Amino acid sequence: MKGPRNAEDRLSRLLVMLPWLMEQGEVPLVEVAARFDLTADQVQQDLELVAMCGLPPFVDEMIDVFVDDGLVFVGVPRLFTRPLRLTAPEGFSLLASARAAMELPGADRSGPLGRALDKLASALTDAGVEAAGSDDTAGVAIDMSRPAATDEVVEAVAAAAELTMLYYSPARDERAERVIVPRHVFVDAGNWYVVADDAKSNERRTFRIDRIDSVAPTGRVVPTNDPVDGPPGFFADAELPHATLRLAPGAQWILDRYPVGEVTRLNRPKGWIEVDVPVANERWLARLLIRLGPDVVVLLPKDAAQQAGDLAARMLARY
């Protein structure tokens, strides 16, 4: 895996890497990197973080892991030698997370994590909690809360029915009536979206369903020969404007905190990157720039740096 990795990616890899390493005990660093689709440097960086993880009071409850002379050594901490007492919701959450991790490169369905999943699924079934078999990772179903208009929008997709909706646009901070033909509904980062043919722009647009205040059918049916499968990978709300930022290493924590577009590494200054960041509103961007301080250079929008300076001045005036 090349390029910057966010905290979620690193944690997901470690969920499958650590049980395998604990069972192996001693593995060449290059073998670990190849198995989990990482570079040797990335493996070493992740394991250095693991070595600082443990339970209070951190005396004998740390994960024993180190790299020496091209070999990775991992011991089994005392925490993992005692049976865990989990509630049914805790067990189900653990099962769902671990099954998702089993889809990552290097995961071994017959290894320690896979065997633990089998035992956990069996225990949940015995406890009366419905859980799918260990070979069916798609069997775990999570019921997410849905915005009020979701069912009507889904029905419109199936019927190719045209709808009139009252929609709130955060970019313009206004509500307006839109006529759409919903084509596809999907979920990303906990939000529900609909891809629809939009009469106002005469284009296919994406709308957040929780921003739909009301919806009503027009009575028209508009079939299409251009089906939609949904956006590939990460989706950023197209309704939001974007800022282009150059970030020093000290500011690159925002990659783990906020959705960003393509990341470009710069030769100069060394270690800096350039990213596009969706902006909820101008005030949010100004506060972010104040937090980043000298570690950020704003390329777009042109007036963002001035707005951040004005906000900082108003804040200082209160003291």
Secondary structure as a PSIPRED ss2 file (coil, helix, strand):
# PSIPRED VFORMAT (PSIPRED V4.0)

   1 M C   1.000  0.000  0.000
   2 K C   1.000  0.000  0.000
   3 G C   1.000  0.000  0.000
   4 P C   1.000  0.000  0.000
   5 R C   1.000  0.000  0.000
   6 N C   1.000  0.000  0.000
   7 A H   0.000  1.000  0.000
   8 E H   0.000  1.000  0.000
   9 D H   0.000  1.000  0.000
  10 R H   0.000  1.000  0.000
  11 L H   0.000  1.000  0.000
  12 S H   0.000  1.000  0.000
  13 R H   0.000  1.000  0.000
  14 L H   0.000  1.000  0.000
  15 L H   0.000  1.000  0.000
  16 V H   0.000  1.000  0.000
  17 M H   0.000  1.000  0.000
  18 L H   0.000  1.000  0.000
  19 P H   0.000  1.000  0.000
  20 W H   0.000  1.000  0.000
  21 L H   0.000  1.000  0.000
  22 M H   0.000  1.000  0.000
  23 E H   0.000  1.000  0.000
  24 Q H   0.000  1.000  0.000
  25 G C   1.000  0.000  0.000
  26 E E   0.000  0.000  1.000
  27 V E   0.000  0.000  1.000
  28 P E   0.000  0.000  1.000
  29 L H   0.000  1.000  0.000
  30 V H   0.000  1.000  0.000
  31 E H   0.000  1.000  0.000
  32 V H   0.000  1.000  0.000
  33 A H   0.000  1.000  0.000
  34 A H   0.000  1.000  0.000
  35 R H   0.000  1.000  0.000
  36 F C   1.000  0.000  0.000
  37 D C   1.000  0.000  0.000
  38 L C   1.000  0.000  0.000
  39 T C   1.000  0.000  0.000
  40 A H   0.000  1.000  0.000
  41 D H   0.000  1.000  0.000
  42 Q H   0.000  1.000  0.000
  43 V H   0.000  1.000  0.000
  44 Q H   0.000  1.000  0.000
  45 Q H   0.000  1.000  0.000
  46 D H   0.000  1.000  0.000
  47 L H   0.000  1.000  0.000
  48 E H   0.000  1.000  0.000
  49 L H   0.000  1.000  0.000
  50 V H   0.000  1.000  0.000
  51 A C   1.000  0.000  0.000
  52 M C   1.000  0.000  0.000
  53 C C   1.000  0.000  0.000
  54 G E   0.000  0.000  1.000
  55 L C   1.000  0.000  0.000
  56 P C   1.000  0.000  0.000
  57 P C   1.000  0.000  0.000
  58 F C   1.000  0.000  0.000
  59 V C   1.000  0.000  0.000
  60 D C   1.000  0.000  0.000
  61 E C   1.000  0.000  0.000
  62 M E   0.000  0.000  1.000
  63 I C   1.000  0.000  0.000
  64 D C   1.000  0.000  0.000
  65 V E   0.000  0.000  1.000
  66 F E   0.000  0.000  1.000
  67 V E   0.000  0.000  1.000
  68 D E   0.000  0.000  1.000
  69 D C   1.000  0.000  0.000
  70 G C   1.000  0.000  0.000
  71 L E   0.000  0.000  1.000
  72 V E   0.000  0.000  1.000
  73 F E   0.000  0.000  1.000
  74 V E   0.000  0.000  1.000
  75 G C   1.000  0.000  0.000
  76 V C   1.000  0.000  0.000
  77 P C   1.000  0.000  0.000
  78 R H   0.000  1.000  0.000
  79 L H   0.000  1.000  0.000
  80 F H   0.000  1.000  0.000
  81 T H   0.000  1.000  0.000
  82 R C   1.000  0.000  0.000
  83 P C   1.000  0.000  0.000
  84 L C   1.000  0.000  0.000
  85 R C   1.000  0.000  0.000
  86 L C   1.000  0.000  0.000
  87 T C   1.000  0.000  0.000
  88 A H   0.000  1.000  0.000
  89 P H   0.000  1.000  0.000
  90 E H   0.000  1.000  0.000
  91 G H   0.000  1.000  0.000
  92 F H   0.000  1.000  0.000
  93 S H   0.000  1.000  0.000
  94 L H   0.000  1.000  0.000
  95 L H   0.000  1.000  0.000
  96 A H   0.000  1.000  0.000
  97 S H   0.000  1.000  0.000
  98 A H   0.000  1.000  0.000
  99 R H   0.000  1.000  0.000
 100 A H   0.000  1.000  0.000
 101 A H   0.000  1.000  0.000
 102 M C   1.000  0.000  0.000
 103 E C   1.000  0.000  0.000
 104 L C   1.000  0.000  0.000
 105 P C   1.000  0.000  0.000
 106 G C   1.000  0.000  0.000
 107 A C   1.000  0.000  0.000
 108 D C   1.000  0.000  0.000
 109 R C   1.000  0.000  0.000
 110 S C   1.000  0.000  0.000
 111 G C   1.000  0.000  0.000
 112 P H   0.000  1.000  0.000
 113 L H   0.000  1.000  0.000
 114 G H   0.000  1.000  0.000
 115 R H   0.000  1.000  0.000
 116 A H   0.000  1.000  0.000
 117 L H   0.000  1.000  0.000
 118 D H   0.000  1.000  0.000
 119 K H   0.000  1.000  0.000
 120 L H   0.000  1.000  0.000
 121 A H   0.000  1.000  0.000
 122 S H   0.000  1.000  0.000
 123 A H   0.000  1.000  0.000
 124 L H   0.000  1.000  0.000
 125 T H   0.000  1.000  0.000
 126 D H   0.000  1.000  0.000
 127 A C   1.000  0.000  0.000
 128 G C   1.000  0.000  0.000
 129 V C   1.000  0.000  0.000
 130 E C   1.000  0.000  0.000
 131 A C   1.000  0.000  0.000
 132 A C   1.000  0.000  0.000
 133 G C   1.000  0.000  0.000
 134 S C   1.000  0.000  0.000
 135 D C   1.000  0.000  0.000
 136 D C   1.000  0.000  0.000
 137 T H   0.000  1.000  0.000
 138 A H   0.000  1.000  0.000
 139 G H   0.000  1.000  0.000
 140 V C   1.000  0.000  0.000
 141 A C   1.000  0.000  0.000
 142 I C   1.000  0.000  0.000
 143 D C   1.000  0.000  0.000
 144 M C   1.000  0.000  0.000
 145 S C   1.000  0.000  0.000
 146 R C   1.000  0.000  0.000
 147 P C   1.000  0.000  0.000
 148 A C   1.000  0.000  0.000
 149 A C   1.000  0.000  0.000
 150 T H   0.000  1.000  0.000
 151 D H   0.000  1.000  0.000
 152 E H   0.000  1.000  0.000
 153 V H   0.000  1.000  0.000
 154 V H   0.000  1.000  0.000
 155 E H   0.000  1.000  0.000
 156 A H   0.000  1.000  0.000
 157 V H   0.000  1.000  0.000
 158 A H   0.000  1.000  0.000
 159 A H   0.000  1.000  0.000
 160 A C   1.000  0.000  0.000
 161 A E   0.000  0.000  1.000
 162 E E   0.000  0.000  1.000
 163 L E   0.000  0.000  1.000
 164 T E   0.000  0.000  1.000
 165 M E   0.000  0.000  1.000
 166 L E   0.000  0.000  1.000
 167 Y E   0.000  0.000  1.000
 168 Y E   0.000  0.000  1.000
 169 S E   0.000  0.000  1.000
 170 P C   1.000  0.000  0.000
 171 A C   1.000  0.000  0.000
 172 R C   1.000  0.000  0.000
 173 D C   1.000  0.000  0.000
 174 E E   0.000  0.000  1.000
 175 R E   0.000  0.000  1.000
 176 A E   0.000  0.000  1.000
 177 E E   0.000  0.000  1.000
 178 R E   0.000  0.000  1.000
 179 V E   0.000  0.000  1.000
 180 I E   0.000  0.000  1.000
 181 V E   0.000  0.000  1.000
 182 P E   0.000  0.000  1.000
 183 R E   0.000  0.000  1.000
 184 H E   0.000  0.000  1.000
 185 V E   0.000  0.000  1.000
 186 F E   0.000  0.000  1.000
 187 V E   0.000  0.000  1.000
 188 D E   0.000  0.000  1.000
 189 A C   1.000  0.000  0.000
 190 G C   1.000  0.000  0.000
 191 N E   0.000  0.000  1.000
 192 W E   0.000  0.000  1.000
 193 Y E   0.000  0.000  1.000
 194 V E   0.000  0.000  1.000
 195 V E   0.000  0.000  1.000
 196 A E   0.000  0.000  1.000
 197 D E   0.000  0.000  1.000
 198 D E   0.000  0.000  1.000
 199 A C   1.000  0.000  0.000
 200 K C   1.000  0.000  0.000
 201 S C   1.000  0.000  0.000
 202 N C   1.000  0.000  0.000
 203 E E   0.000  0.000  1.000
 204 R E   0.000  0.000  1.000
 205 R E   0.000  0.000  1.000
 206 T E   0.000  0.000  1.000
 207 F E   0.000  0.000  1.000
 208 R E   0.000  0.000  1.000
 209 I H   0.000  1.000  0.000
 210 D H   0.000  1.000  0.000
 211 R H   0.000  1.000  0.000
 212 I E   0.000  0.000  1.000
 213 D E   0.000  0.000  1.000
 214 S E   0.000  0.000  1.000
 215 V E   0.000  0.000  1.000
 216 A E   0.000  0.000  1.000
 217 P E   0.000  0.000  1.000
 218 T E   0.000  0.000  1.000
 219 G E   0.000  0.000  1.000
 220 R E   0.000  0.000  1.000
 221 V E   0.000  0.000  1.000
 222 V C   1.000  0.000  0.000
 223 P C   1.000  0.000  0.000
 224 T C   1.000  0.000  0.000
 225 N C   1.000  0.000  0.000
 226 D C   1.000  0.000  0.000
 227 P C   1.000  0.000  0.000
 228 V C   1.000  0.000  0.000
 229 D C   1.000  0.000  0.000
 230 G C   1.000  0.000  0.000
 231 P C   1.000  0.000  0.000
 232 P C   1.000  0.000  0.000
 233 G C   1.000  0.000  0.000
 234 F C   1.000  0.000  0.000
 235 F C   1.000  0.000  0.000
 236 A C   1.000  0.000  0.000
 237 D C   1.000  0.000  0.000
 238 A C   1.000  0.000  0.000
 239 E C   1.000  0.000  0.000
 240 L C   1.000  0.000  0.000
 241 P C   1.000  0.000  0.000
 242 H E   0.000  0.000  1.000
 243 A E   0.000  0.000  1.000
 244 T E   0.000  0.000  1.000
 245 L E   0.000  0.000  1.000
 246 R E   0.000  0.000  1.000
 247 L E   0.000  0.000  1.000
 248 A C   1.000  0.000  0.000
 249 P H   0.000  1.000  0.000
 250 G H   0.000  1.000  0.000
 251 A H   0.000  1.000  0.000
 252 Q C   1.000  0.000  0.000
 253 W C   1.000  0.000  0.000
 254 I H   0.000  1.000  0.000
 255 L H   0.000  1.000  0.000
 256 D H   0.000  1.000  0.000
 257 R H   0.000  1.000  0.000
 258 Y C   1.000  0.000  0.000
 259 P C   1.000  0.000  0.000
 260 V C   1.000  0.000  0.000
 261 G C   1.000  0.000  0.000
 262 E C   1.000  0.000  0.000
 263 V C   1.000  0.000  0.000
 264 T E   0.000  0.000  1.000
 265 R E   0.000  0.000  1.000
 266 L C   1.000  0.000  0.000
 267 N C   1.000  0.000  0.000
 268 R C   1.000  0.000  0.000
 269 P C   1.000  0.000  0.000
 270 K C   1.000  0.000  0.000
 271 G C   1.000  0.000  0.000
 272 W C   1.000  0.000  0.000
 273 I E   0.000  0.000  1.000
 274 E E   0.000  0.000  1.000
 275 V E   0.000  0.000  1.000
 276 D E   0.000  0.000  1.000
 277 V E   0.000  0.000  1.000
 278 P E   0.000  0.000  1.000
 279 V C   1.000  0.000  0.000
 280 A C   1.000  0.000  0.000
 281 N C   1.000  0.000  0.000
 282 E H   0.000  1.000  0.000
 283 R H   0.000  1.000  0.000
 284 W H   0.000  1.000  0.000
 285 L H   0.000  1.000  0.000
 286 A H   0.000  1.000  0.000
 287 R H   0.000  1.000  0.000
 288 L H   0.000  1.000  0.000
 289 L H   0.000  1.000  0.000
 290 I H   0.000  1.000  0.000
 291 R H   0.000  1.000  0.000
 292 L H   0.000  1.000  0.000
 293 G H   0.000  1.000  0.000
 294 P H   0.000  1.000  0.000
 295 D H   0.000  1.000  0.000
 296 V E   0.000  0.000  1.000
 297 V E   0.000  0.000  1.000
 298 V E   0.000  0.000  1.000
 299 L E   0.000  0.000  1.000
 300 L E   0.000  0.000  1.000
 301 P C   1.000  0.000  0.000
 302 K C   1.000  0.000  0.000
 303 D C   1.000  0.000  0.000
 304 A H   0.000  1.000  0.000
 305 A H   0.000  1.000  0.000
 306 Q H   0.000  1.000  0.000
 307 Q H   0.000  1.000  0.000
 308 A H   0.000  1.000  0.000
 309 G H   0.000  1.000  0.000
 310 D H   0.000  1.000  0.000
 311 L H   0.000  1.000  0.000
 312 A H   0.000  1.000  0.000
 313 A H   0.000  1.000  0.000
 314 R H   0.000  1.000  0.000
 315 M H   0.000  1.000  0.000
 316 L H   0.000  1.000  0.000
 317 A H   0.000  1.000  0.000
 318 R C   1.000  0.000  0.000
 319 Y C   1.000  0.000  0.000
